[in-house]
Amino acid sequence: MTWDAYNRRKEVLREMLDVADRHPSSTTLTDLLDTVDGGREAFSDETELLFDIQMTWFQRLSGQLDRLVTEGADTPDIMAITAWVNAAGEMPGARALLDAHADTSALRKAYAKEHSFLAASAGVPTN
């Protein structure tokens, strides 16, 4: 992927997430691909879009957690919960899309890593 294609894809994803945030209960991946200018050019299918949404969500979640750890105001378990709630509040469209596709086999590995990350952040042993 060229640098221009990468930047265009990120721009399209931001537009898609803005649309999803405005209509979190009714937006679908197909809607986003079909209605956002450049959607089908940036993403080959719904799964590819879902992966990018999940990665963007995880980056926001980990950023929230980093901020809370830096502030050091709560216990690790409360910080993990607060980070998730804050990220979900900031990205309602992404969260709704991810929740709607929670049983997607393509995302199993990503969800497992997210759960491990949150558990470790909360101080839960992951053995």
Secondary structure per residue as TSV (DSSP state, phi and psi in degrees):
chain	resnum	aa	ss	phi	psi
A	1	M	-	360.0	130.0
A	2	T	-	-73.7	164.0
A	3	W	H	-60.8	-41.5
A	4	D	H	-63.5	-43.1
A	5	A	H	-64.2	-40.9
A	6	Y	H	-61.1	-48.6
A	7	N	H	-64.0	-39.2
A	8	R	H	-64.5	-41.7
A	9	R	H	-61.4	-43.8
A	10	K	H	-64.2	-38.4
A	11	E	H	-64.4	-44.3
A	12	V	H	-63.2	-42.6
A	13	L	H	-60.6	-43.0
A	14	R	H	-59.6	-43.3
A	15	E	H	-62.8	-42.4
A	16	M	H	-62.7	-42.8
A	17	L	H	-67.8	-33.6
A	18	D	H	-62.2	-44.5
A	19	V	H	-61.8	-47.2
A	20	A	H	-62.3	-37.0
A	21	D	H	-66.0	-33.7
A	22	R	H	-73.7	-26.7
A	23	H	S	-137.2	60.2
A	24	P	T	-63.4	-28.5
A	25	S	T	-86.7	-11.2
A	26	S	T	-124.3	-3.3
A	27	T	-	-84.1	136.3
A	28	T	-	-117.7	163.2
A	29	L	H	-60.1	-41.6
A	30	T	H	-63.1	-42.6
A	31	D	H	-55.4	-46.8
A	32	L	H	-62.9	-45.3
A	33	L	H	-63.5	-35.4
A	34	D	H	-86.5	-25.2
A	35	T	H	-106.9	-24.4
A	36	V	S	-84.4	127.3
A	37	D	T	-55.8	123.2
A	38	G	T	86.9	3.8
A	39	G	H	-59.4	-49.0
A	40	R	H	-72.5	-23.9
A	41	E	H	-77.6	-34.6
A	42	A	H	-80.1	-33.2
A	43	F	-	-127.9	129.2
A	44	S	S	-73.5	-28.9
A	45	D	S	-161.0	179.6
A	46	E	H	-64.0	-37.3
A	47	T	H	-64.7	-42.9
A	48	E	H	-61.5	-41.9
A	49	L	H	-64.2	-43.2
A	50	L	H	-61.0	-39.9
A	51	F	H	-60.5	-43.7
A	52	D	H	-67.7	-37.0
A	53	I	H	-63.7	-43.5
A	54	Q	H	-63.8	-40.7
A	55	M	H	-65.6	-41.2
A	56	T	H	-64.0	-42.3
A	57	W	H	-59.8	-47.4
A	58	F	H	-63.5	-38.3
A	59	Q	H	-62.8	-41.7
A	60	R	H	-65.7	-43.9
A	61	L	H	-60.5	-47.8
A	62	S	H	-67.7	-34.0
A	63	G	H	-63.7	-41.8
A	64	Q	H	-60.8	-45.0
A	65	L	H	-64.4	-43.4
A	66	D	H	-57.6	-43.5
A	67	R	H	-62.3	-44.7
A	68	L	H	-67.4	-37.1
A	69	V	H	-64.5	-41.6
A	70	T	H	-61.6	-40.4
A	71	E	H	-70.9	-30.0
A	72	G	T	59.7	32.8
A	73	A	-	-86.4	-24.0
A	74	D	S	-127.6	176.7
A	75	T	-	-74.1	159.2
A	76	P	H	-55.9	-40.3
A	77	D	H	-66.9	-39.5
A	78	I	H	-68.5	-36.9
A	79	M	H	-63.4	-41.8
A	80	A	H	-63.3	-44.1
A	81	I	H	-64.7	-45.9
A	82	T	H	-62.5	-41.6
A	83	A	H	-60.5	-44.7
A	84	W	H	-64.1	-46.0
A	85	V	H	-63.8	-42.5
A	86	N	H	-63.4	-45.1
A	87	A	H	-62.6	-42.4
A	88	A	H	-63.5	-37.3
A	89	G	H	-67.6	-33.3
A	90	E	H	-80.8	-22.7
A	91	M	-	-131.0	59.7
A	92	P	H	-62.3	-34.6
A	93	G	H	-68.4	-44.7
A	94	A	H	-62.8	-44.3
A	95	R	H	-62.3	-41.5
A	96	A	H	-63.8	-42.3
A	97	L	H	-65.4	-42.5
A	98	L	H	-65.5	-41.6
A	99	D	H	-64.0	-38.1
A	100	A	H	-66.8	-21.0
A	101	H	T	-117.7	25.6
A	102	A	T	-60.5	-26.9
A	103	D	T	-94.0	9.5
A	104	T	-	-69.7	122.6
A	105	S	G	-61.6	-30.8
A	106	A	G	-62.4	-26.6
A	107	L	G	-98.3	1.0
A	108	R	H	-53.9	-46.1
A	109	K	H	-65.3	-42.3
A	110	A	H	-64.0	-42.5
A	111	Y	H	-65.4	-39.9
A	112	A	H	-62.2	-41.9
A	113	K	H	-65.7	-40.4
A	114	E	H	-62.7	-44.0
A	115	H	H	-64.0	-40.1
A	116	S	H	-63.6	-42.9
A	117	F	H	-60.0	-47.1
A	118	L	H	-66.4	-41.1
A	119	A	H	-62.7	-46.7
A	120	A	H	-62.0	-40.7
A	121	S	H	-64.4	-32.2
A	122	A	T	-84.8	-3.5
A	123	G	T	86.6	15.0
A	124	V	-	-84.8	128.7
A	125	P	-	-60.9	137.8
A	126	T	-	-111.4	19.4
A	127	N	-	-72.0	360.0
